[in-house]
Amino acid sequence: TGPKVDEFEQAVATFTESKYAVAVSSGTAALHAAMFAIGIGHGDEVVVPTITFAATANCILYQGGVPIFADVESDTLLIATSDIEEKITSRTKAIIAVDYAGHPADYDALRRIADKHGILLVADACHSIGATYKEGQVGTLADISVFSFHPVKHITTGEGGMVLTDNEEYARKVRLFRNH
């Protein structure tokens, strides 16, 4: 933390047109902080794609939740929206979409599903900073989004991650979580 981190957070928020951007130590930490911020707890289910980095599912486990795996589209390797609804139960609290290989998921369909079931939409956008979906900027397409700045990503700080949201309470919780 410090003035340069504050500047970086503001620059990312401005670039993505997000209200809040909170830097953390890694993309994995960003996912974990996001699960904390949205209140994932013991027994809560979160739908995730079958093709992703382990952190996408592990962040749910860290909070005591249960990852529920949905298939991916064979042509894009993005979460198959057609498979999500049959995975949703009364314990489902969120969907994590992964922008695999930098390609944003089908956020229109994902938003419809999330809204229909009263659950949250999380974007694991670790590979897609700078991408757009229709007129929307990655980082603003979900209730809460995460970036990674790991050395293998196309924008890196040597390490690090970022949580983006327009929800002030989620941002407050992420700031609390990153420091404790």
C-alpha positions as CSV (number, residue, x, y, z in Angstrom):
1,T,0.0,0.0,0.0
2,G,1.1,3.6,-0.3
3,P,0.8,6.5,-2.6
4,K,2.0,4.7,-5.7
5,V,-0.6,1.9,-5.1
6,D,-3.3,4.5,-4.7
7,E,-2.2,6.0,-8.0
8,F,-2.2,2.6,-9.7
9,E,-5.7,1.8,-8.3
10,Q,-7.1,5.1,-9.6
11,A,-5.5,4.6,-13.0
12,V,-7.0,1.1,-13.3
13,A,-10.4,2.4,-12.1
14,T,-10.3,5.3,-14.6
15,F,-9.2,3.0,-17.5
16,T,-11.9,0.4,-16.8
17,E,-14.5,3.0,-15.8
18,S,-15.0,1.2,-12.5
19,K,-15.9,3.1,-9.4
20,Y,-13.5,1.2,-7.2
21,A,-10.2,-0.7,-7.8
22,V,-8.4,-2.3,-4.9
23,A,-4.9,-3.7,-5.3
24,V,-3.9,-7.0,-3.7
25,S,-0.8,-9.2,-3.8
26,S,-2.0,-11.6,-6.6
27,G,-4.8,-12.7,-8.8
28,T,-5.4,-15.5,-6.4
29,A,-5.7,-13.0,-3.5
30,A,-8.1,-10.9,-5.7
31,L,-10.4,-13.9,-6.1
32,H,-10.2,-14.8,-2.4
33,A,-10.9,-11.2,-1.4
34,A,-13.9,-11.1,-3.9
35,M,-15.4,-14.2,-2.3
36,F,-15.0,-12.7,1.1
37,A,-16.5,-9.4,0.0
38,I,-19.6,-11.0,-1.5
39,G,-20.1,-13.1,1.6
40,I,-19.3,-16.6,0.4
41,G,-19.4,-18.9,3.4
42,H,-19.8,-22.5,4.6
43,G,-21.8,-24.6,2.2
44,D,-22.5,-21.7,-0.3
45,E,-22.2,-22.9,-3.9
46,V,-20.5,-21.0,-6.7
47,V,-20.7,-22.1,-10.3
48,V,-17.3,-22.1,-12.1
49,P,-16.1,-23.3,-15.5
50,T,-14.3,-26.6,-15.8
51,I,-11.4,-25.0,-17.6
52,T,-9.6,-22.5,-15.5
53,F,-6.7,-22.0,-13.1
54,A,-7.1,-23.8,-9.7
55,A,-7.5,-20.4,-7.9
56,T,-10.9,-19.9,-9.4
57,A,-12.3,-22.9,-7.5
58,N,-9.9,-22.7,-4.5
59,C,-11.1,-19.2,-3.6
60,I,-14.5,-20.6,-2.9
61,L,-13.0,-23.4,-0.8
62,Y,-11.0,-20.9,1.2
63,Q,-14.3,-19.4,2.3
64,G,-15.9,-22.8,3.1
65,G,-17.9,-22.8,0.0
66,V,-18.4,-25.4,-2.7
67,P,-17.3,-24.9,-6.3
68,I,-19.9,-26.4,-8.8
69,F,-18.4,-27.0,-12.2
70,A,-20.2,-26.1,-15.4
71,D,-19.0,-27.2,-18.8
72,V,-17.4,-24.9,-21.3
73,E,-18.2,-24.2,-24.9
74,S,-16.1,-26.4,-27.2
75,D,-15.3,-23.5,-29.6
76,T,-14.4,-20.8,-27.1
77,L,-13.6,-22.7,-23.9
78,L,-15.7,-20.1,-22.1
79,I,-18.3,-21.2,-19.5
80,A,-21.3,-22.7,-21.3
81,T,-24.3,-20.6,-20.3
82,S,-26.5,-23.5,-21.4
83,D,-25.1,-25.7,-18.6
84,I,-25.2,-23.1,-15.7
85,E,-28.9,-23.2,-14.9
86,E,-29.1,-26.9,-14.2
87,K,-26.2,-26.4,-11.7
88,I,-28.0,-23.7,-9.7
89,T,-29.6,-24.8,-6.4
90,S,-31.0,-23.0,-3.4
91,R,-27.4,-22.8,-2.0
92,T,-26.0,-21.1,-5.1
93,K,-24.7,-17.6,-4.4
94,A,-22.7,-16.7,-7.4
95,I,-21.3,-17.5,-10.8
96,I,-17.6,-17.0,-11.6
97,A,-17.1,-16.5,-15.4
98,V,-13.5,-16.8,-16.6
99,D,-12.4,-14.7,-19.6
100,Y,-10.3,-17.6,-20.9
101,A,-7.3,-16.6,-23.0
102,G,-8.4,-12.9,-22.8
103,H,-11.8,-13.5,-24.4
104,P,-14.7,-12.1,-22.4
105,A,-17.5,-14.6,-21.6
106,D,-21.1,-14.0,-22.7
107,Y,-21.9,-11.4,-20.1
108,D,-25.4,-10.7,-21.4
109,A,-26.5,-14.3,-20.9
110,L,-24.6,-14.5,-17.6
111,R,-26.3,-11.4,-16.3
112,R,-29.7,-12.7,-17.3
113,I,-29.1,-16.0,-15.5
114,A,-27.7,-14.2,-12.4
115,D,-30.6,-11.8,-12.2
116,K,-33.2,-14.5,-12.8
117,H,-31.8,-16.5,-9.8
118,G,-30.9,-13.6,-7.6
119,I,-27.2,-14.5,-7.5
120,L,-24.1,-12.5,-8.0
121,L,-21.9,-12.5,-11.1
122,V,-18.1,-12.5,-10.7
123,A,-15.6,-12.0,-13.5
124,D,-12.3,-13.8,-13.3
125,A,-10.8,-11.4,-15.8
126,C,-7.2,-12.2,-14.9
127,H,-6.3,-12.6,-18.6
128,S,-8.5,-9.9,-20.1
129,I,-7.5,-6.5,-18.8
130,G,-8.1,-4.0,-21.7
131,A,-10.6,-6.2,-23.5
132,T,-14.2,-5.1,-24.2
133,Y,-17.5,-6.9,-24.5
134,K,-19.9,-5.1,-26.8
135,E,-19.7,-1.5,-25.4
136,G,-18.6,-2.6,-21.9
137,Q,-15.1,-2.6,-20.6
138,V,-13.8,-5.7,-18.8
139,G,-13.7,-4.8,-15.1
140,T,-17.3,-3.4,-15.3
141,L,-19.2,-6.4,-16.7
142,A,-19.9,-8.2,-13.4
143,D,-20.8,-7.3,-9.8
144,I,-17.2,-7.8,-8.9
145,S,-14.2,-8.5,-11.2
146,V,-10.6,-9.4,-10.7
147,F,-7.4,-8.9,-12.6
148,S,-3.9,-10.5,-12.2
149,F,-0.6,-8.8,-12.9
150,H,1.5,-12.0,-12.7
151,P,4.6,-12.1,-14.9
152,V,2.8,-14.3,-17.5
153,K,0.0,-11.8,-18.0
154,H,0.1,-9.2,-20.8
155,I,0.2,-6.4,-18.2
156,T,2.4,-7.1,-15.2
157,T,3.7,-5.4,-12.1
158,G,5.9,-8.4,-11.4
159,E,3.1,-9.8,-9.3
160,G,-0.2,-8.5,-7.9
161,G,-3.9,-8.4,-8.5
162,M,-6.8,-6.0,-8.5
163,V,-10.5,-6.2,-7.5
164,L,-12.9,-3.9,-9.3
165,T,-16.5,-3.1,-8.5
166,D,-19.0,-0.4,-8.5
167,N,-20.3,-1.5,-5.1
168,E,-18.8,0.6,-2.3
169,E,-19.4,-2.1,0.4
170,Y,-17.6,-4.7,-1.6
171,A,-14.7,-2.3,-2.1
172,R,-14.6,-1.6,1.7
173,K,-14.6,-5.3,2.5
174,V,-11.8,-6.0,0.0
175,R,-9.7,-3.2,1.6
176,L,-10.3,-4.6,5.0
177,F,-9.5,-8.1,3.8
178,R,-6.2,-7.2,2.0
179,N,-4.8,-5.7,5.2
180,H,-5.8,-8.4,7.6
